[in-house]
């Protein structure tokens, strides 16, 4: 990739002192230059020098070029002779960019060595490649995604994108690339590329560094290619090695082999996180408070609550949470939690359970990931629940596995109908793990209840009418389970 050392300078021309400050840092300062995509490919900095009489309409019009410079990774300085001129610059800055840390404002007096040094030390990331051939399977690639791909893979001659299941906001692909220059050969191993908001990409990049690099075995997580990870104006792209020859845990579970993969997930992949929890004494407090982000009761959809009432007595979401907060405090261990552990965020390759999508890691009770994964597996449609009697059978299964009595002891083999043996084996393994990490009998049932209720936060049109029934029924079960928990700790009915 070509070095990026050009700085575009608008407004009043630079002084000899300013030219010298940039030249000493091997930066090419350009005051007279074209605008457009071609002018930005090797740019690392942008300077608007608003010194009278250059604060005029033509100079201010160049501020429209600022957004493109930021999109290409440049660091921008807005220099003004006085507060009024600085105010004009701020007003002309696109609203969506006013909070970015890559636009720095300075009002005279200012020292050229500061902004020259800051720009020299700034890493703008890889340059945009207009010649890269980008093809994709499935729907057309969004323009913002293609732009970031052309930057992240600017050293390639071609890339082919295959869509992967991503999060609610992210766009994720498997990337097959051909390198332009490589002593080892033009065909590297496949990459994954994930495009999301700038805040989420930065958060996930930090999570890889803090939670994954030293706490998850290198072969049980994707590894980032940090030279390709780059930021635009409002979004960014995360690139790493793709977990080849693997399958989602969900597919493995449906094939009846989930128990082994789940064992590996918690005993090997996530064991490093579990160890951290035992470096401190257990916490005393309310599990429901520690997992408040799971329920987010204000986001529960009234449609699901109304339908849940058709199955039996329920309470409103706020009351559901309040009942748990009014119980005596619980004891629990706290450690890193994935925050979105479901059957598609774990890839299985032979005996390895490989964790992906680390955007939501945060400290939480050790039971959090276990309960999230169990409820996700139990509530997903495996593709056979299309007739009324099958939905009734699923409800009967759910009533069985989510009674408080069954939740607080290992589920026995043969407890569920034959069609649900795959789920039974997964739940049995998950509850073995929960039994090892939970410090009190109420911890896991509370975590499960919150996850069941949380199913009512969403609607997915692709699930059809049965999907809405499942979400409503999960909310009803959460109410039943909370009532049982409260009754148990108080020694009588609610």
TORPALO-688920 format. One line per field, with one value per residue (C-alpha): residue number from 1; residue in one letter; chain; x, y negated, z. Coordinates in nm, 3 decimals. Example, Ala and Ser with C-alpha at 12.3 -4.5 7.8 and 13.67 -1.06 7.14 Angstrom:
<rs>
nr	1 | 2
rest	A | S
kette	A | A
X	1.230 | 1.367
Y	0.450 | 0.106
Z	0.780 | 0.714
</rs>
This chain:
<rs>
nr	1 | 2 | 3 | 4 | 5 | 6 | 7 | 8 | 9 | 10 | 11 | 12 | 13 | 14 | 15 | 16 | 17 | 18 | 19 | 20 | 21 | 22 | 23 | 24 | 25 | 26 | 27 | 28 | 29 | 30 | 31 | 32 | 33 | 34 | 35 | 36 | 37 | 38 | 39 | 40 | 41 | 42 | 43 | 44 | 45 | 46 | 47 | 48 | 49 | 50 | 51 | 52 | 53 | 54 | 55 | 56 | 57 | 58 | 59 | 60 | 61 | 62 | 63 | 64 | 65 | 66 | 67 | 68 | 69 | 70 | 71 | 72 | 73 | 74 | 75 | 76 | 77 | 78 | 79 | 80 | 81 | 82 | 83 | 84 | 85 | 86 | 87 | 88 | 89 | 90 | 91 | 92 | 93 | 94 | 95 | 96 | 97 | 98 | 99 | 100 | 101 | 102 | 103 | 104 | 105 | 106 | 107 | 108 | 109 | 110 | 111 | 112 | 113 | 114 | 115 | 116 | 117 | 118 | 119 | 120 | 121 | 122 | 123 | 124 | 125 | 126 | 127 | 128 | 129 | 130 | 131 | 132 | 133 | 134 | 135 | 136 | 137 | 138 | 139 | 140 | 141 | 142 | 143 | 144 | 145 | 146 | 147 | 148 | 149 | 150 | 151 | 152 | 153 | 154 | 155 | 156 | 157 | 158 | 159 | 160 | 161 | 162 | 163 | 164 | 165 | 166 | 167 | 168 | 169 | 170 | 171 | 172 | 173 | 174 | 175 | 176 | 177 | 178 | 179 | 180 | 181 | 182 | 183 | 184 | 185 | 186 | 187 | 188 | 189 | 190 | 191 | 192 | 193 | 194 | 195 | 196 | 197 | 198 | 199 | 200 | 201 | 202 | 203 | 204 | 205 | 206 | 207 | 208 | 209 | 210 | 211 | 212 | 213 | 214 | 215 | 216 | 217 | 218 | 219 | 220 | 221 | 222 | 223 | 224 | 225 | 226 | 227 | 228 | 229 | 230 | 231 | 232 | 233 | 234 | 235 | 236 | 237 | 238 | 239 | 240 | 241 | 242 | 243 | 244 | 245 | 246 | 247 | 248 | 249 | 250 | 251 | 252 | 253 | 254 | 255 | 256 | 257 | 258 | 259 | 260 | 261 | 262 | 263 | 264 | 265 | 266 | 267 | 268 | 269 | 270 | 271 | 272 | 273 | 274 | 275 | 276 | 277 | 278 | 279 | 280 | 281 | 282 | 283 | 284 | 285 | 286 | 287 | 288 | 289 | 290 | 291 | 292 | 293 | 294 | 295 | 296 | 297 | 298 | 299 | 300 | 301 | 302 | 303 | 304 | 305 | 306 | 307 | 308 | 309 | 310 | 311 | 312 | 313 | 314 | 315 | 316 | 317 | 318 | 319 | 320 | 321 | 322 | 323 | 324 | 325 | 326 | 327 | 328 | 329 | 330 | 331 | 332 | 333 | 334 | 335 | 336 | 337 | 338 | 339 | 340 | 341 | 342 | 343 | 344 | 345 | 346 | 347 | 348 | 349 | 350 | 351 | 352 | 353 | 354 | 355 | 356 | 357 | 358 | 359 | 360 | 361 | 362 | 363 | 364 | 365 | 366 | 367 | 368 | 369 | 370 | 371 | 372 | 373 | 374 | 375 | 376 | 377 | 378 | 379 | 380 | 381 | 382 | 383 | 384 | 385 | 386 | 387 | 388 | 389 | 390 | 391 | 392 | 393 | 394 | 395 | 396 | 397 | 398 | 399 | 400 | 401 | 402 | 403 | 404 | 405 | 406 | 407 | 408 | 409 | 410 | 411 | 412 | 413 | 414 | 415 | 416 | 417 | 418 | 419 | 420 | 421 | 422 | 423 | 424 | 425 | 426 | 427 | 428 | 429 | 430 | 431 | 432 | 433 | 434 | 435 | 436 | 437 | 438 | 439 | 440 | 441 | 442 | 443 | 444 | 445 | 446 | 447 | 448 | 449 | 450 | 451 | 452 | 453 | 454 | 455 | 456 | 457 | 458 | 459 | 460 | 461 | 462 | 463 | 464 | 465 | 466 | 467 | 468 | 469 | 470 | 471 | 472 | 473 | 474 | 475 | 476 | 477 | 478 | 479 | 480 | 481 | 482 | 483 | 484 | 485 | 486 | 487 | 488 | 489 | 490 | 491 | 492 | 493 | 494
rest	X | X | X | X | X | X | X | X | X | X | X | X | X | X | X | X | X | X | X | X | X | X | X | X | X | X | X | X | X | X | X | X | X | X | X | X | X | X | X | X | X | X | X | X | X | X | X | X | X | X | X | X | X | X | X | X | X | X | X | X | X | X | X | X | X | X | X | X | X | X | X | X | X | X | X | X | X | X | X | X | X | X | X | X | X | X | X | X | X | X | X | X | X | X | X | X | X | X | X | X | X | X | X | X | X | X | X | X | X | X | X | X | X | X | X | X | X | X | X | X | X | X | X | X | X | X | X | X | X | X | X | X | X | X | X | X | X | X | X | X | X | X | X | X | X | X | X | X | X | X | X | X | X | X | X | X | X | X | X | X | X | X | X | X | X | X | X | X | X | X | X | X | X | X | X | X | X | X | X | X | X | X | X | X | X | X | X | X | X | X | X | X | X | X | X | X | X | X | X | X | X | X | X | X | X | X | X | X | X | X | X | X | X | X | X | X | X | X | X | X | X | X | X | X | X | X | X | X | X | X | X | X | X | X | X | X | X | X | X | X | X | X | X | X | X | X | X | X | X | X | X | X | X | X | X | X | X | X | X | X | X | X | X | X | X | X | X | X | X | X | X | X | X | X | X | X | X | X | X | X | X | X | X | X | X | X | X | X | X | X | X | X | X | X | X | X | X | X | X | X | X | X | X | X | X | X | X | X | X | X | X | X | X | X | X | X | X | X | X | X | X | X | X | X | X | X | X | X | X | X | X | X | X | X | X | X | X | X | X | X | X | X | X | X | X | X | X | X | X | X | X | X | X | X | X | X | X | X | X | X | X | X | X | X | X | X | X | X | X | X | X | X | X | X | X | X | X | X | X | X | X | X | X | X | X | X | X | X | X | X | X | X | X | X | X | X | X | X | X | X | X | X | X | X | X | X | X | X | X | X | X | X | X | X | X | X | X | X | X | X | X | X | X | X | X | X | X | X | X | X | X | X | X | X | X | X | X | X | X | X | X | X | X | X | X | X | X | X | X | X | X | X | X | X | X | X | X | X | X | X | X | X | X | X | X | X | X | X | X | X | X | X | X | X | X | X | X | X | X | X | X | X | X | X | X | X | X | X | X | X | X | X | X | X
kette	A | A | A | A | A | A | A | A | A | A | A | A | A | A | A | A | A | A | A | A | A | A | A | A | A | A | A | A | A | A | A | A | A | A | A | A | A | A | A | A | A | A | A | A | A | A | A | A | A | A | A | A | A | A | A | A | A | A | A | A | A | A | A | A | A | A | A | A | A | A | A | A | A | A | A | A | A | A | A | A | A | A | A | A | A | A | A | A | A | A | A | A | A | A | A | A | A | A | A | A | A | A | A | A | A | A | A | A | A | A | A | A | A | A | A | A | A | A | A | A | A | A | A | A | A | A | A | A | A | A | A | A | A | A | A | A | A | A | A | A | A | A | A | A | A | A | A | A | A | A | A | A | A | A | A | A | A | A | A | A | A | A | A | A | A | A | A | A | A | A | A | A | A | A | A | A | A | A | A | A | A | A | A | A | A | A | A | A | A | A | A | A | A | A | A | A | A | A | A | A | A | A | A | A | A | A | A | A | A | A | A | A | A | A | A | A | A | A | A | A | A | A | A | A | A | A | A | A | A | A | A | A | A | A | A | A | A | A | A | A | A | A | A | A | A | A | A | A | A | A | A | A | A | A | A | A | A | A | A | A | A | A | A | A | A | A | A | A | A | A | A | A | A | A | A | A | A | A | A | A | A | A | A | A | A | A | A | A | A | A | A | A | A | A | A | A | A | A | A | A | A | A | A | A | A | A | A | A | A | A | A | A | A | A | A | A | A | A | A | A | A | A | A | A | A | A | A | A | A | A | A | A | A | A | A | A | A | A | A | A | A | A | A | A | A | A | A | A | A | A | A | A | A | A | A | A | A | A | A | A | A | A | A | A | A | A | A | A | A | A | A | A | A | A | A | A | A | A | A | A | A | A | A | A | A | A | A | A | A | A | A | A | A | A | A | A | A | A | A | A | A | A | A | A | A | A | A | A | A | A | A | A | A | A | A | A | A | A | A | A | A | A | A | A | A | A | A | A | A | A | A | A | A | A | A | A | A | A | A | A | A | A | A | A | A | A | A | A | A | A | A | A | A | A | A | A | A | A | A | A | A | A | A | A | A | A | A | A | A | A | A | A | A | A | A | A | A | A | A | A | A | A | A | A | A | A | A | A | A | A | A | A | A | A
X	0.000 | 0.131 | 0.240 | -0.010 | 0.173 | -0.018 | -0.189 | -0.457 | -0.450 | -0.745 | -0.794 | -0.504 | -0.176 | 0.067 | 0.346 | 0.712 | 0.718 | 0.419 | 0.568 | 0.892 | 0.706 | 0.534 | 0.842 | 1.049 | 0.799 | 0.809 | 0.459 | 0.372 | 0.172 | -0.059 | -0.237 | -0.338 | -0.489 | -0.787 | -1.081 | -1.253 | -1.192 | -0.854 | -0.712 | -0.791 | -0.636 | -0.298 | -0.411 | -0.342 | -0.438 | -0.674 | -0.626 | -0.873 | -0.688 | -0.961 | -0.756 | -0.907 | -0.954 | -0.985 | -1.301 | -1.521 | -1.783 | -1.539 | -1.316 | -1.610 | -1.744 | -1.438 | -1.564 | -1.792 | -1.473 | -1.410 | -1.653 | -1.483 | -1.141 | -1.261 | -1.422 | -1.081 | -0.921 | -0.765 | -0.709 | -0.847 | -0.750 | -0.975 | -0.756 | -0.922 | -0.790 | -1.070 | -1.380 | -1.615 | -1.421 | -1.408 | -1.785 | -1.826 | -1.613 | -1.818 | -2.143 | -2.012 | -1.899 | -2.152 | -2.372 | -2.284 | -1.913 | -1.922 | -1.856 | -1.576 | -1.235 | -1.069 | -1.165 | -0.964 | -1.034 | -0.767 | -0.814 | -0.513 | -0.259 | -0.161 | 0.169 | 0.231 | 0.447 | 0.142 | -0.085 | 0.204 | 0.314 | -0.039 | -0.098 | 0.243 | 0.165 | -0.189 | -0.252 | -0.517 | -0.543 | -0.522 | -0.590 | -0.897 | -0.847 | -1.061 | -0.929 | -1.023 | -1.276 | -1.557 | -1.811 | -2.066 | -2.301 | -2.657 | -2.790 | -2.586 | -2.322 | -2.426 | -2.218 | -2.078 | -1.970 | -1.804 | -1.616 | -1.469 | -1.390 | -1.199 | -0.992 | -0.940 | -0.839 | -0.662 | -0.358 | -0.571 | -0.676 | -1.012 | -1.238 | -1.553 | -1.798 | -2.032 | -2.291 | -2.288 | -2.544 | -2.456 | -2.602 | -2.896 | -2.688 | -2.378 | -2.313 | -2.080 | -1.913 | -1.675 | -1.412 | -1.214 | -0.928 | -0.649 | -0.339 | -0.161 | 0.189 | 0.279 | 0.588 | 0.377 | 0.122 | -0.187 | -0.452 | -0.461 | -0.691 | -1.046 | -1.116 | -1.425 | -1.523 | -1.774 | -1.908 | -2.090 | -2.117 | -1.788 | -1.866 | -1.942 | -1.636 | -1.412 | -1.575 | -1.527 | -1.166 | -1.101 | -1.277 | -1.047 | -0.746 | -0.873 | -1.082 | -0.971 | -0.598 | -0.485 | -0.793 | -0.924 | -0.695 | -0.583 | -0.732 | -1.073 | -1.139 | -1.096 | -0.778 | -0.791 | -0.586 | -0.536 | -0.369 | -0.700 | -0.930 | -1.015 | -1.251 | -1.466 | -1.663 | -1.956 | -1.879 | -1.583 | -1.472 | -1.329 | -1.126 | -0.985 | -0.929 | -1.245 | -1.312 | -1.293 | -1.450 | -1.677 | -2.052 | -2.277 | -2.347 | -2.716 | -2.670 | -2.454 | -2.717 | -2.996 | -2.784 | -2.778 | -2.413 | -2.457 | -2.370 | -2.007 | -1.967 | -2.122 | -1.887 | -1.590 | -1.729 | -1.746 | -1.465 | -1.203 | -1.300 | -1.447 | -1.254 | -1.015 | -1.306 | -1.448 | -1.114 | -1.125 | -1.444 | -1.279 | -0.999 | -1.240 | -1.501 | -1.856 | -2.082 | -2.382 | -2.675 | -2.961 | -2.896 | -3.185 | -3.005 | -2.677 | -2.866 | -3.095 | -2.953 | -3.090 | -3.454 | -3.473 | -3.835 | -3.919 | -3.846 | -4.091 | -4.349 | -4.712 | -4.825 | -4.636 | -4.752 | -5.116 | -5.084 | -4.902 | -5.207 | -5.402 | -5.196 | -5.261 | -5.198 | -4.905 | -4.763 | -4.640 | -4.264 | -4.184 | -4.367 | -4.181 | -3.848 | -3.971 | -4.076 | -3.724 | -3.568 | -3.791 | -3.653 | -3.366 | -3.024 | -2.839 | -2.473 | -2.301 | -1.962 | -1.894 | -1.670 | -1.651 | -1.970 | -2.006 | -2.334 | -2.492 | -2.412 | -2.642 | -2.622 | -2.480 | -2.212 | -2.032 | -1.869 | -1.784 | -1.490 | -1.433 | -1.392 | -1.333 | -1.604 | -1.491 | -1.635 | -1.716 | -1.876 | -1.716 | -1.897 | -2.097 | -1.856 | -1.910 | -1.883 | -2.186 | -2.282 | -2.118 | -2.458 | -2.543 | -2.399 | -2.523 | -2.882 | -2.873 | -2.756 | -3.005 | -3.308 | -3.199 | -3.169 | -3.501 | -3.695 | -3.558 | -3.768 | -3.577 | -3.781 | -4.036 | -4.278 | -4.522 | -4.841 | -5.056 | -4.997 | -4.618 | -4.643 | -4.852 | -4.583 | -4.317 | -4.522 | -4.549 | -4.172 | -4.114 | -4.349 | -4.147 | -3.795 | -3.882 | -4.057 | -3.858 | -3.827 | -3.666 | -3.444 | -3.283 | -3.174 | -3.009 | -3.258 | -3.283 | -3.233 | -3.563 | -3.747 | -3.846 | -4.018 | -3.801 | -3.820 | -3.657 | -3.373 | -3.130 | -3.256 | -3.260 | -2.892 | -2.798 | -2.996 | -2.858 | -2.501 | -2.576 | -2.727 | -2.426 | -2.220 | -2.464 | -2.460 | -2.083 | -2.074 | -2.386 | -2.333 | -2.700 | -3.010 | -3.197 | -2.919 | -2.978 | -3.362 | -3.355 | -3.117 | -3.337 | -3.653 | -3.498 | -3.390 | -3.734 | -3.898 | -3.642 | -3.768 | -4.066 | -3.842 | -3.828 | -4.045 | -3.903 | -4.136 | -3.949 | -4.060 | -4.426 | -4.722 | -4.571 | -4.270 | -4.491 | -4.663 | -4.328 | -4.216 | -4.542 | -4.533 | -4.175 | -4.292 | -4.576 | -4.328 | -4.106 | -4.398 | -4.475 | -4.111 | -4.073 | -4.384 | -4.237 | -3.901 | -4.062 | -4.289 | -3.990 | -3.775 | -4.068 | -4.199 | -4.547 | -4.752 | -4.706
Y	0.000 | -0.346 | -0.576 | -0.849 | -1.174 | -1.449 | -1.731 | -1.939 | -2.303 | -2.539 | -2.910 | -3.146 | -3.009 | -2.854 | -3.071 | -2.976 | -2.861 | -2.632 | -2.494 | -2.416 | -2.241 | -2.006 | -1.949 | -1.849 | -1.570 | -1.446 | -1.574 | -1.715 | -2.033 | -2.126 | -2.459 | -2.455 | -2.116 | -1.952 | -1.819 | -1.485 | -1.118 | -1.103 | -1.386 | -1.199 | -0.857 | -0.935 | -1.220 | -1.195 | -1.549 | -1.837 | -2.199 | -2.485 | -2.809 | -3.069 | -3.387 | -3.712 | -3.796 | -3.427 | -3.367 | -3.420 | -3.220 | -3.040 | -2.934 | -2.820 | -2.617 | -2.395 | -2.279 | -2.048 | -1.862 | -1.799 | -1.506 | -1.327 | -1.381 | -1.232 | -0.942 | -0.866 | -0.864 | -1.212 | -1.409 | -1.763 | -2.090 | -2.396 | -2.704 | -3.039 | -3.387 | -3.461 | -3.317 | -3.454 | -3.284 | -2.960 | -2.982 | -3.003 | -2.692 | -2.504 | -2.607 | -2.485 | -2.148 | -1.874 | -1.798 | -1.428 | -1.512 | -1.771 | -1.517 | -1.328 | -1.334 | -1.353 | -1.719 | -1.945 | -2.317 | -2.577 | -2.952 | -3.188 | -3.195 | -2.841 | -2.667 | -2.505 | -2.233 | -2.101 | -2.035 | -1.929 | -1.675 | -1.548 | -1.491 | -1.326 | -1.081 | -1.012 | -0.677 | -0.734 | -0.364 | -0.203 | -0.410 | -0.374 | -0.164 | -0.263 | 0.029 | 0.306 | 0.545 | 0.602 | 0.879 | 1.029 | 1.320 | 1.224 | 0.868 | 0.565 | 0.439 | 0.108 | -0.188 | -0.263 | 0.100 | 0.108 | -0.214 | -0.063 | 0.265 | 0.068 | -0.084 | 0.229 | 0.439 | 0.168 | 0.395 | 0.650 | 0.677 | 0.839 | 0.946 | 1.157 | 1.106 | 1.370 | 1.242 | 1.389 | 1.366 | 1.049 | 0.845 | 0.609 | 0.318 | 0.486 | 0.606 | 0.907 | 1.094 | 1.376 | 1.224 | 1.410 | 1.188 | 1.187 | 1.000 | 0.768 | 0.843 | 1.132 | 1.350 | 1.634 | 1.618 | 1.418 | 1.627 | 1.571 | 1.757 | 1.613 | 1.307 | 1.188 | 0.822 | 0.654 | 0.303 | 0.124 | -0.216 | -0.374 | -0.344 | 0.028 | 0.104 | -0.080 | 0.102 | 0.442 | 0.366 | 0.272 | 0.587 | 0.803 | 0.635 | 0.641 | 0.958 | 1.188 | 1.149 | 1.275 | 1.459 | 1.673 | 1.931 | 1.799 | 2.098 | 2.047 | 1.693 | 1.506 | 1.301 | 0.945 | 0.809 | 0.469 | 0.321 | 0.364 | 0.246 | -0.112 | -0.398 | -0.614 | -0.922 | -0.751 | -0.381 | -0.147 | 0.197 | 0.482 | 0.743 | 1.072 | 1.433 | 1.630 | 1.949 | 2.184 | 2.532 | 2.449 | 2.457 | 2.248 | 2.405 | 2.387 | 2.631 | 2.860 | 2.859 | 2.954 | 3.247 | 3.372 | 3.287 | 2.966 | 3.112 | 3.171 | 2.828 | 2.654 | 2.840 | 2.716 | 2.362 | 2.320 | 2.553 | 2.436 | 2.127 | 1.927 | 2.080 | 1.784 | 1.550 | 1.772 | 1.773 | 1.396 | 1.411 | 1.616 | 1.364 | 1.167 | 1.247 | 1.305 | 1.006 | 0.951 | 0.783 | 0.844 | 1.055 | 0.872 | 0.542 | 0.680 | 0.810 | 0.511 | 0.466 | 0.809 | 0.724 | 0.352 | 0.358 | 0.031 | 0.206 | 0.493 | 0.476 | 0.434 | 0.667 | 0.958 | 0.869 | 0.860 | 1.197 | 1.343 | 1.267 | 1.519 | 1.799 | 1.702 | 1.431 | 1.201 | 0.875 | 0.569 | 0.557 | 0.295 | 0.499 | 0.811 | 0.646 | 0.486 | 0.820 | 0.955 | 0.643 | 0.680 | 1.024 | 1.069 | 1.007 | 1.292 | 1.395 | 1.435 | 1.420 | 1.155 | 1.198 | 1.101 | 1.180 | 1.207 | 1.018 | 1.179 | 1.548 | 1.732 | 2.026 | 1.826 | 1.643 | 1.970 | 2.158 | 2.527 | 2.690 | 3.050 | 3.029 | 2.654 | 2.405 | 2.073 | 1.749 | 1.466 | 1.119 | 0.961 | 0.626 | 0.651 | 0.782 | 0.643 | 0.759 | 0.963 | 1.258 | 1.580 | 1.729 | 1.460 | 1.620 | 1.965 | 1.846 | 1.637 | 1.931 | 2.174 | 1.951 | 1.869 | 2.238 | 2.323 | 2.044 | 2.074 | 2.235 | 2.540 | 2.535 | 2.803 | 2.601 | 2.511 | 2.684 | 2.601 | 2.932 | 2.887 | 2.544 | 2.698 | 2.962 | 2.690 | 2.509 | 2.829 | 2.875 | 2.516 | 2.556 | 2.859 | 2.717 | 2.374 | 2.473 | 2.361 | 2.717 | 2.843 | 2.535 | 2.599 | 2.956 | 3.139 | 3.228 | 3.604 | 3.792 | 3.882 | 3.588 | 3.443 | 3.595 | 3.761 | 3.459 | 3.249 | 3.478 | 3.235 | 2.954 | 3.176 | 3.265 | 2.896 | 2.786 | 3.070 | 2.961 | 2.592 | 2.662 | 2.867 | 2.556 | 2.327 | 2.561 | 2.519 | 2.138 | 2.026 | 1.928 | 1.942 | 2.137 | 1.828 | 1.697 | 1.909 | 1.906 | 1.525 | 1.503 | 1.741 | 1.547 | 1.221 | 1.380 | 1.532 | 1.193 | 1.029 | 1.236 | 0.999 | 0.702 | 0.796 | 0.887 | 1.072 | 1.085 | 1.382 | 1.593 | 1.562 | 1.596 | 1.890 | 1.675 | 1.413 | 1.685 | 1.816 | 1.471 | 1.408 | 1.750 | 1.691 | 1.372 | 1.563 | 1.826 | 1.549 | 1.419 | 1.769 | 1.828 | 1.494 | 1.570 | 1.907 | 1.751 | 1.484 | 1.741 | 1.967 | 1.703 | 1.560 | 1.899 | 1.858 | 1.748 | 1.401
Z	0.000 | -0.096 | 0.188 | 0.265 | 0.330 | 0.149 | 0.340 | 0.169 | 0.278 | 0.219 | 0.290 | 0.361 | 0.224 | 0.473 | 0.609 | 0.556 | 0.920 | 0.857 | 0.536 | 0.719 | 1.007 | 0.760 | 0.543 | 0.847 | 0.903 | 0.544 | 0.473 | 0.132 | 0.181 | -0.107 | -0.118 | -0.483 | -0.557 | -0.728 | -0.536 | -0.587 | -0.506 | -0.680 | -0.467 | -0.145 | -0.196 | -0.041 | 0.189 | 0.562 | 0.667 | 0.594 | 0.707 | 0.674 | 0.751 | 0.811 | 0.835 | 0.692 | 0.411 | 0.323 | 0.525 | 0.223 | 0.039 | -0.189 | 0.100 | 0.311 | 0.018 | 0.042 | 0.383 | 0.188 | 0.098 | 0.468 | 0.495 | 0.205 | 0.361 | 0.692 | 0.505 | 0.354 | 0.700 | 0.717 | 1.036 | 1.001 | 1.168 | 1.156 | 1.214 | 1.279 | 1.355 | 1.605 | 1.769 | 1.503 | 1.224 | 1.425 | 1.469 | 1.090 | 1.048 | 1.306 | 1.134 | 0.798 | 0.938 | 0.848 | 1.149 | 1.149 | 1.185 | 1.462 | 1.737 | 1.564 | 1.727 | 1.385 | 1.347 | 1.578 | 1.620 | 1.702 | 1.742 | 1.721 | 1.863 | 1.763 | 1.705 | 1.360 | 1.511 | 1.699 | 1.402 | 1.180 | 1.441 | 1.506 | 1.136 | 1.093 | 1.373 | 1.250 | 1.079 | 0.811 | 0.733 | 0.390 | 0.079 | -0.143 | -0.456 | -0.757 | -0.963 | -0.719 | -0.872 | -0.618 | -0.682 | -0.447 | -0.407 | -0.322 | -0.308 | -0.427 | -0.187 | -0.021 | -0.139 | 0.208 | 0.245 | -0.098 | -0.016 | 0.303 | 0.125 | -0.141 | 0.137 | 0.348 | 0.045 | -0.154 | -0.202 | -0.390 | -0.753 | -0.679 | -0.393 | -0.385 | -0.098 | 0.042 | 0.294 | 0.646 | 0.924 | 1.115 | 1.398 | 1.383 | 1.253 | 1.111 | 0.757 | 0.751 | 0.464 | 0.395 | 0.165 | -0.101 | -0.221 | -0.477 | -0.362 | -0.600 | -0.472 | -0.243 | -0.230 | -0.092 | -0.374 | -0.471 | -0.293 | 0.086 | 0.322 | 0.337 | 0.549 | 0.729 | 0.696 | 0.926 | 0.864 | 1.144 | 1.306 | 1.404 | 1.775 | 1.748 | 1.535 | 1.782 | 2.073 | 1.913 | 1.821 | 2.182 | 2.303 | 2.089 | 2.247 | 2.607 | 2.632 | 2.352 | 2.285 | 2.626 | 2.754 | 2.465 | 2.295 | 1.955 | 1.772 | 1.933 | 1.809 | 1.481 | 1.467 | 1.336 | 1.048 | 1.208 | 0.898 | 0.715 | 0.994 | 0.909 | 0.986 | 0.763 | 0.867 | 1.041 | 1.001 | 0.998 | 0.888 | 1.094 | 0.904 | 1.027 | 0.933 | 0.852 | 1.047 | 0.752 | 0.744 | 1.037 | 1.100 | 1.324 | 1.665 | 1.574 | 1.283 | 1.496 | 1.773 | 1.533 | 1.419 | 1.778 | 1.844 | 2.040 | 2.380 | 2.289 | 2.129 | 2.431 | 2.663 | 2.459 | 2.448 | 2.825 | 2.934 | 2.682 | 2.481 | 2.771 | 3.060 | 3.062 | 3.126 | 3.399 | 3.583 | 3.614 | 3.820 | 4.092 | 4.146 | 4.366 | 4.627 | 4.496 | 4.462 | 4.687 | 4.514 | 4.273 | 3.964 | 3.798 | 3.848 | 3.713 | 3.406 | 3.356 | 3.005 | 2.911 | 2.981 | 2.887 | 2.992 | 2.812 | 2.480 | 2.536 | 2.255 | 2.374 | 2.096 | 2.254 | 2.606 | 2.494 | 2.325 | 2.626 | 2.840 | 2.634 | 2.788 | 3.149 | 3.411 | 3.337 | 3.471 | 3.285 | 3.205 | 3.471 | 3.734 | 3.625 | 3.694 | 4.017 | 4.162 | 4.112 | 4.262 | 4.570 | 4.652 | 4.900 | 4.746 | 4.576 | 4.572 | 4.234 | 4.065 | 3.798 | 3.495 | 3.127 | 2.935 | 2.557 | 2.573 | 2.265 | 2.287 | 2.048 | 1.814 | 1.523 | 1.720 | 1.785 | 1.497 | 1.541 | 1.364 | 1.466 | 1.847 | 1.856 | 1.957 | 1.811 | 1.947 | 1.704 | 1.719 | 2.025 | 1.999 | 2.323 | 2.588 | 2.938 | 3.301 | 3.414 | 3.636 | 3.517 | 3.444 | 3.186 | 2.871 | 2.970 | 3.012 | 2.694 | 2.484 | 2.639 | 2.584 | 2.228 | 2.141 | 2.305 | 2.133 | 1.781 | 1.511 | 1.383 | 1.064 | 1.156 | 1.371 | 1.095 | 1.210 | 1.510 | 1.685 | 1.656 | 1.816 | 2.096 | 2.146 | 2.166 | 2.432 | 2.633 | 2.612 | 2.722 | 3.019 | 3.125 | 3.097 | 3.239 | 3.557 | 3.860 | 3.990 | 3.668 | 3.638 | 3.974 | 3.905 | 3.615 | 3.342 | 3.307 | 2.977 | 2.817 | 2.974 | 2.637 | 2.332 | 2.068 | 1.832 | 2.103 | 2.204 | 2.038 | 2.265 | 2.572 | 2.531 | 2.486 | 2.793 | 3.002 | 2.922 | 2.979 | 3.319 | 3.420 | 3.351 | 3.533 | 3.832 | 3.853 | 3.831 | 4.017 | 4.379 | 4.486 | 4.369 | 4.241 | 4.015 | 3.705 | 3.716 | 3.735 | 3.439 | 3.238 | 3.325 | 3.206 | 2.878 | 2.822 | 2.875 | 2.649 | 2.355 | 2.350 | 2.265 | 1.899 | 1.604 | 1.307 | 1.008 | 0.861 | 1.162 | 1.060 | 1.293 | 1.482 | 1.564 | 1.726 | 1.929 | 2.050 | 2.161 | 2.345 | 2.508 | 2.622 | 2.794 | 2.962 | 3.086 | 3.223 | 3.430 | 3.558 | 3.646 | 3.826 | 4.033 | 4.128 | 4.220 | 4.438 | 4.602 | 4.674 | 4.842 | 5.041 | 5.145 | 4.997 | 4.696 | 4.550
</rs>
